[in-house]
């Protein structure tokens, strides 16, 4: 890039083309970024099924996995047994208000995530 700039200045030698040149370089860099984005978009990190499983996963389990905690670690943080956490992670689990508050505090999120 530096060699190209030197050639450009030797040829034109004044400020206006410099600004135009910089605008063109930025545009090329933007196009390169767009190309990288398009490539990344064509290679999803997760398959559709995997993504849907994550989206619709039990909120306690999803938050726990996001933190990298085991059920036992979460249980210790909240002051319950591991089996209680396992129960909370079952499909269709309903949480009492006090439980939602404990979970929200442990995960550092809003308790409405568990409604």
MODELLER restraints for C-alpha pairs under 7 A, 6 or more apart:
rsr = mdl.restraints
at = mdl.atoms
rsr.add(forms.Gaussian(group=physical.xy_distance, feature=features.Distance(at['CA:58:A'], at['CA:89:A']), mean=5.86, stdev=0.5))
rsr.add(forms.Gaussian(group=physical.xy_distance, feature=features.Distance(at['CA:58:A'], at['CA:91:A']), mean=6.29, stdev=0.5))
rsr.add(forms.Gaussian(group=physical.xy_distance, feature=features.Distance(at['CA:59:A'], at['CA:113:A']), mean=6.97, stdev=0.5))
rsr.add(forms.Gaussian(group=physical.xy_distance, feature=features.Distance(at['CA:59:A'], at['CA:114:A']), mean=6.26, stdev=0.5))
rsr.add(forms.Gaussian(group=physical.xy_distance, feature=features.Distance(at['CA:60:A'], at['CA:88:A']), mean=6.91, stdev=0.5))
rsr.add(forms.Gaussian(group=physical.xy_distance, feature=features.Distance(at['CA:60:A'], at['CA:89:A']), mean=5.84, stdev=0.5))
rsr.add(forms.Gaussian(group=physical.xy_distance, feature=features.Distance(at['CA:61:A'], at['CA:89:A']), mean=5.53, stdev=0.5))
rsr.add(forms.Gaussian(group=physical.xy_distance, feature=features.Distance(at['CA:63:A'], at['CA:107:A']), mean=6.91, stdev=0.5))
rsr.add(forms.Gaussian(group=physical.xy_distance, feature=features.Distance(at['CA:71:A'], at['CA:82:A']), mean=5.69, stdev=0.5))
rsr.add(forms.Gaussian(group=physical.xy_distance, feature=features.Distance(at['CA:71:A'], at['CA:85:A']), mean=6.04, stdev=0.5))
rsr.add(forms.Gaussian(group=physical.xy_distance, feature=features.Distance(at['CA:71:A'], at['CA:86:A']), mean=6.90, stdev=0.5))
rsr.add(forms.Gaussian(group=physical.xy_distance, feature=features.Distance(at['CA:72:A'], at['CA:82:A']), mean=4.95, stdev=0.5))
rsr.add(forms.Gaussian(group=physical.xy_distance, feature=features.Distance(at['CA:75:A'], at['CA:81:A']), mean=5.54, stdev=0.5))
rsr.add(forms.Gaussian(group=physical.xy_distance, feature=features.Distance(at['CA:75:A'], at['CA:82:A']), mean=5.31, stdev=0.5))
rsr.add(forms.Gaussian(group=physical.xy_distance, feature=features.Distance(at['CA:75:A'], at['CA:85:A']), mean=6.22, stdev=0.5))
rsr.add(forms.Gaussian(group=physical.xy_distance, feature=features.Distance(at['CA:77:A'], at['CA:106:A']), mean=6.74, stdev=0.5))
rsr.add(forms.Gaussian(group=physical.xy_distance, feature=features.Distance(at['CA:78:A'], at['CA:102:A']), mean=6.44, stdev=0.5))
rsr.add(forms.Gaussian(group=physical.xy_distance, feature=features.Distance(at['CA:78:A'], at['CA:106:A']), mean=6.83, stdev=0.5))
rsr.add(forms.Gaussian(group=physical.xy_distance, feature=features.Distance(at['CA:100:A'], at['CA:111:A']), mean=5.42, stdev=0.5))
rsr.add(forms.Gaussian(group=physical.xy_distance, feature=features.Distance(at['CA:100:A'], at['CA:114:A']), mean=6.03, stdev=0.5))
rsr.add(forms.Gaussian(group=physical.xy_distance, feature=features.Distance(at['CA:101:A'], at['CA:111:A']), mean=5.71, stdev=0.5))
rsr.add(forms.Gaussian(group=physical.xy_distance, feature=features.Distance(at['CA:104:A'], at['CA:110:A']), mean=5.58, stdev=0.5))
rsr.add(forms.Gaussian(group=physical.xy_distance, feature=features.Distance(at['CA:104:A'], at['CA:111:A']), mean=4.83, stdev=0.5))
